[in-house]
Structures are given as C-alpha cells and as structure tokens.
C-alpha cells in the first residue's frame, strides 16, 4: 500500500507535467484524478459516460483501469489520457501495421506492441478463398483491433460488422519513412511517422486544429493510428517532408496562432 501511494504521487506529478507541456493547457489540474492499472473508477462524472475509451475495461459493472493516466470525460465518453511510447492494444482501436510474414490463412503484422498482431485473409472486404488479398512483406495496413486478450497476439480486422472496409485496408502510394526524434531512415514506398501515443489521440480529436490548418495549405492524405503511427501521402516529396516536420513539432505547440504561423512558414519555404 505504501509503495502504491508513492507511485501515485510520482505518477501524478509526471502525467500532469506532460499534459500541461504537450498542448493540454485547458486542463484544470485541481480537478484531475490519476489512476494506476487495477484501480476501479467510481467517480460520478464517469458513471454518466456511456462510451468507455482508452485505458479502461468494463468488468461486470466495474470500470477497471488498464493503463496509468489522468481520467478525462467529455460528451458521454470517458478515457485515460496516457503518455506512453509502448502501445498496448485495446479492442476497437484503429492501428497502422506493417506486414512481416504470412502463416497459413493469417498475415502477421508489426503494430508496435511486444507481440505481433494477426489478421485472417477473410477479414478484408471482398475476400474469399479464391480472391485472397495479395499482401507482401513491408505492406502497410490500416485495421481495427478485434481481439486484444492479454499475453496473446492481438487479432485485427479490416472490415466492420457489415463487412465493409470503411477506409481500412492496404495503404498505397507515397514514400516510406520510419521516423523518430533521433533517427530518420528513407526507404521503401510510404511516408511513415512515429510520434507519441498521446499526440495521435490529440490529432484525431474533433477539437484539434492541426490537420484543419494543414489542409488550408497542403493537399495530402493522412491516416492516424492509435498505436502512435501516422501514414502520409502528398503530391510531392517536399510536401510530405514539410507535413511530417509540422506534425512532429506540433506536439509541443499549445497556442493556436503559433501553430498557424508554423504551418505558414513551412508552406512559404516550399513554394
């Protein structure tokens, strides 16, 4: 119990520092609650939320925490805001994976977890025994986590309940970059960005202005995975690199005017 109290105090300071420093300047620190894996959420604000998001699993009538983080709720949703470099799959997450091999009816994918993920060939729109997806090692797939049982390989799908892709499947075109803060490799076919998981959740939020601002200056396609990966395709390689630089730098930008100025400066250099 003593160790858990100390861990709570340390995690509290760590997460609050990160949230305030990485674009969440609207957060009221005094109203924030920090949870550790195994904790049960009993707060009234969460009991009114019908949609359970990242970091929380429903066990019977209990909301059990699976990831350390700060409790957030908004418009009928409740989730934990987590800063992590290692993605832990959760059912319903949209992720970007890289095909690594094929075993029987399954393709094995790297989604950035400790274990590889698997996807059956039938989990693609229009796939049959005679019409199987023609995937090769290195191909990029956008899919949904279908089953994330702990200590087993996550199972993915590229179709919804109506067997429609809805934007999921193989991502084609562009260039391939594997990007981190300290390393930049240029090879293969697509442009692939790796950023923090929290930043990906920020990018897909309806209130996020980053992608809207980029769309005013660049013509591009983008797919954001909840596993911390972003796929980009644009008309020119130079535009792709500019967009990548903006996405990485925007993680540290909290002011909207500063963000717009940053996009304008990068756009001016590219024309």
C-alpha positions as CSV (number, residue, x, y, z in Angstrom):
1,X,0.0,0.0,0.0
2,X,2.8,2.4,0.9
3,X,4.6,1.6,-2.4
4,X,1.3,2.2,-4.4
5,X,0.8,5.6,-2.6
6,X,4.4,6.7,-3.5
7,X,3.8,5.5,-7.1
8,X,0.5,7.5,-7.3
9,X,2.3,10.7,-6.1
10,X,5.1,10.3,-8.6
11,X,2.8,9.4,-11.5
12,X,0.6,12.4,-10.6
13,X,3.4,14.8,-11.0
14,X,4.8,13.1,-14.1
15,X,1.5,13.0,-16.0
16,X,0.3,16.5,-15.1
17,X,3.7,17.9,-16.2
18,X,3.4,16.1,-19.5
19,X,-0.2,17.2,-20.1
20,X,0.5,20.8,-19.4
21,X,3.6,20.8,-21.5
22,X,2.2,19.0,-24.5
23,X,-0.8,21.0,-25.6
24,X,-3.4,20.5,-22.9
25,X,-3.2,23.9,-21.4
26,X,-7.0,23.8,-20.9
27,X,-6.7,21.1,-18.2
28,X,-7.7,22.1,-14.7
29,X,-5.0,20.4,-12.5
30,X,-7.0,20.6,-9.3
31,X,-9.9,18.6,-10.9
32,X,-7.7,15.9,-12.3
33,X,-7.6,12.3,-11.0
34,X,-4.7,9.9,-11.6
35,X,-5.2,6.2,-11.8
36,X,-3.0,3.1,-11.9
37,X,-3.7,-0.3,-13.5
38,X,-6.0,-2.3,-11.3
39,X,-7.8,0.8,-9.9
40,X,-11.6,0.9,-10.1
41,X,-13.2,4.2,-11.3
42,X,-16.0,5.2,-9.0
43,X,-16.2,9.0,-9.9
44,X,-19.7,10.3,-10.6
45,X,-18.6,12.0,-13.8
46,X,-17.5,8.7,-15.3
47,X,-20.7,6.8,-14.3
48,X,-22.7,9.1,-16.6
49,X,-20.5,8.3,-19.6
50,X,-21.9,5.6,-22.0
51,X,-18.7,5.2,-24.1
52,X,-15.6,3.7,-22.5
53,X,-12.3,4.7,-24.1
54,X,-8.6,4.1,-23.9
55,X,-7.1,2.7,-20.7
56,X,-10.4,1.4,-19.2
57,X,-12.0,-2.0,-19.4
58,X,-15.6,-2.9,-18.3
59,X,-15.6,-5.9,-15.9
60,X,-19.2,-6.7,-15.0
61,X,-20.4,-3.3,-13.6
62,X,-16.9,-2.1,-12.7
63,X,-14.7,0.2,-14.8
64,X,-11.2,-1.2,-14.3
65,X,-8.1,0.8,-15.2
66,X,-5.6,-0.9,-17.5
67,X,-3.2,2.0,-18.2
68,X,-1.7,4.6,-15.8
69,X,-3.0,8.1,-16.6
70,X,-5.3,11.0,-15.9
71,X,-9.1,10.5,-16.1
72,X,-10.8,12.5,-18.7
73,X,-14.5,12.7,-19.7
74,X,-16.3,14.6,-22.4
75,X,-19.7,14.4,-24.2
76,X,-20.6,10.9,-22.9
77,X,-17.1,9.5,-23.2
78,X,-14.6,8.6,-20.5
79,X,-11.0,7.6,-21.0
80,X,-7.5,7.9,-19.5
81,X,-5.0,10.4,-21.0
82,X,-1.8,8.4,-21.1
83,X,1.7,9.3,-22.2
84,X,3.4,6.1,-23.4
85,X,5.9,5.1,-26.1
86,X,4.8,1.4,-26.0
87,X,1.4,0.8,-27.4
88,X,-0.9,-1.7,-25.7
89,X,-3.7,-2.8,-27.9
90,X,-7.3,-2.3,-27.0
91,X,-10.4,-3.6,-28.8
92,X,-11.8,-1.0,-31.2
93,X,-8.5,0.8,-31.7
94,X,-7.7,1.8,-35.3
95,X,-4.0,1.0,-35.8
96,X,-1.4,1.0,-38.6
97,X,0.6,-2.2,-39.0
98,X,3.4,-3.5,-41.2
99,X,3.1,-7.0,-42.8
100,X,6.1,-9.1,-41.6
101,X,5.1,-12.6,-42.8
102,X,2.3,-15.0,-43.8
103,X,1.4,-18.2,-41.9
104,X,-1.4,-20.2,-43.5
105,X,-4.6,-18.1,-43.6
106,X,-3.1,-15.4,-41.4
107,X,-0.8,-12.4,-42.0
108,X,1.5,-11.3,-39.2
109,X,1.8,-7.6,-38.6
110,X,4.0,-5.3,-36.5
111,X,1.8,-2.8,-34.7
112,X,4.5,-1.6,-32.3
113,X,3.5,-4.0,-29.4
114,X,5.5,-6.6,-27.6
115,X,3.8,-9.3,-29.6
116,X,3.0,-9.4,-33.3
117,X,-0.6,-9.0,-34.4
118,X,-2.5,-11.4,-36.7
119,X,-5.2,-10.8,-39.3
120,X,-7.1,-13.5,-41.2
121,X,-7.4,-13.1,-45.0
122,X,-11.2,-13.2,-44.6
123,X,-11.1,-10.0,-42.6
124,X,-10.7,-7.9,-45.8
125,X,-13.6,-6.5,-47.8
126,X,-14.5,-8.9,-50.7
127,X,-12.0,-11.6,-49.7
128,X,-12.8,-15.2,-50.5
129,X,-10.8,-18.4,-50.7
130,X,-10.3,-17.7,-54.4
131,X,-9.9,-14.0,-54.0
132,X,-7.3,-13.5,-51.3
133,X,-5.6,-10.2,-50.5
134,X,-2.2,-10.0,-52.2
135,X,-0.1,-8.7,-49.4
136,X,3.7,-8.7,-49.3
137,X,6.2,-8.2,-46.5
138,X,6.5,-4.5,-45.9
139,X,3.0,-3.6,-46.9
140,X,1.2,-1.0,-44.7
141,X,-2.2,-2.0,-43.3
142,X,-4.8,0.2,-41.5
143,X,-7.0,-2.0,-39.4
144,X,-9.1,-2.3,-36.2
145,X,-8.1,-4.3,-33.1
146,X,-10.7,-7.1,-33.0
147,X,-9.4,-9.1,-30.0
148,X,-6.8,-8.0,-27.5
149,X,-6.7,-10.8,-24.9
150,X,-3.6,-10.1,-22.6
151,X,-0.4,-12.1,-23.3
152,X,-1.6,-13.3,-26.7
153,X,-1.3,-11.9,-30.2
154,X,-3.8,-9.2,-31.0
155,X,-6.3,-10.1,-33.8
156,X,-7.1,-7.4,-36.4
157,X,-9.8,-6.8,-38.9
158,X,-10.1,-4.5,-42.0
159,X,-14.0,-4.7,-42.1
160,X,-16.8,-3.6,-39.8
161,X,-19.9,-5.5,-38.7
162,X,-21.4,-5.0,-42.2
163,X,-18.2,-6.5,-43.9
164,X,-17.3,-3.1,-45.3
165,X,-13.8,-1.6,-45.2
166,X,-14.8,2.0,-44.4
167,X,-11.3,3.3,-45.2
168,X,-9.4,0.3,-43.8
169,X,-7.1,-2.0,-45.7
170,X,-3.8,-1.5,-47.5
171,X,-2.3,2.0,-47.7
172,X,-0.7,2.6,-51.1
173,X,1.4,5.3,-52.7
174,X,3.8,7.9,-51.5
175,X,7.1,7.1,-49.7
176,X,8.2,5.2,-46.7
177,X,10.0,6.9,-43.8
178,X,10.5,5.4,-40.4
179,X,10.8,8.5,-38.1
180,X,11.7,9.0,-34.5
181,X,13.1,12.1,-32.7
182,X,16.8,10.9,-33.2
183,X,16.7,8.8,-36.4
184,X,15.4,9.2,-39.9
185,X,15.5,6.4,-42.4
186,X,14.4,6.9,-46.0
187,X,13.4,3.7,-47.9
188,X,10.6,1.6,-49.4
189,X,7.3,3.1,-50.5
190,X,5.4,5.2,-48.0
191,X,5.9,8.0,-45.6
192,X,5.6,6.7,-42.1
193,X,5.8,8.9,-39.0
194,X,6.1,7.7,-35.4
195,X,5.1,10.1,-32.6
196,X,3.8,9.7,-29.0
197,X,0.5,7.9,-28.5
198,X,-0.9,10.9,-26.7
199,X,-0.2,13.1,-29.7
200,X,-2.0,10.7,-32.0
201,X,-5.1,10.8,-29.8
202,X,-4.8,14.6,-29.9
203,X,-4.7,14.6,-33.7
204,X,-7.9,12.6,-34.2
205,X,-9.8,14.7,-31.6
206,X,-12.6,16.8,-33.3
207,X,-11.3,19.8,-31.4
208,X,-7.8,19.6,-32.8
209,X,-6.9,22.3,-35.3
210,X,-3.6,20.9,-36.6
211,X,-5.0,18.9,-39.5
212,X,-7.6,21.5,-40.4
213,X,-4.8,24.1,-40.6
214,X,-2.6,21.9,-42.7
215,X,-5.4,21.3,-45.1
216,X,-5.6,25.0,-45.8
217,X,-2.1,25.0,-47.2
218,X,-1.3,21.4,-48.5
219,X,-3.1,18.8,-50.5
220,X,-2.5,15.5,-48.7
221,X,-3.9,12.2,-47.4
222,X,-3.3,11.1,-43.8
223,X,-4.2,8.1,-41.7
224,X,-3.6,8.3,-37.9
225,X,-3.3,5.1,-35.9
226,X,-3.9,4.8,-32.2
227,X,-0.6,2.9,-31.9
228,X,1.4,6.1,-32.5
229,X,1.9,5.8,-36.2
230,X,0.9,8.2,-39.0
231,X,0.8,7.5,-42.7
232,X,1.1,10.4,-45.1
233,X,0.8,10.8,-48.9
234,X,1.0,14.1,-50.8
235,X,1.6,15.3,-54.4
236,X,5.4,15.9,-53.8
237,X,8.1,14.5,-51.6
238,X,8.9,18.0,-50.4
239,X,5.3,18.5,-49.2
240,X,5.4,15.2,-47.3
241,X,8.6,16.2,-45.5
242,X,7.1,19.6,-44.6
243,X,3.9,18.0,-43.2
244,X,6.0,15.5,-41.2
245,X,8.1,18.3,-39.7
246,X,4.9,20.2,-38.7
247,X,3.3,17.1,-37.1
248,X,6.3,16.3,-35.0
249,X,6.8,19.9,-33.9
250,X,3.1,20.5,-33.2
251,X,3.3,18.1,-30.3
252,X,5.0,20.9,-28.3
253,X,2.8,23.7,-29.6
254,X,-0.1,24.9,-27.3
255,X,-1.0,28.2,-28.9
256,X,-3.2,28.1,-32.0
257,X,-1.8,31.3,-33.5
258,X,1.7,29.8,-33.1
259,X,0.6,26.7,-34.8
260,X,-0.8,28.6,-37.8
261,X,2.4,30.6,-38.1
262,X,4.4,27.4,-38.1
263,X,2.4,26.0,-40.9
264,X,2.6,29.2,-42.9
265,X,6.4,29.4,-42.5
266,X,6.8,25.8,-43.7
267,X,4.4,26.4,-46.6
268,X,6.3,29.6,-47.7
269,X,9.6,27.7,-47.8
270,X,8.0,25.0,-50.0
271,X,6.7,27.4,-52.7
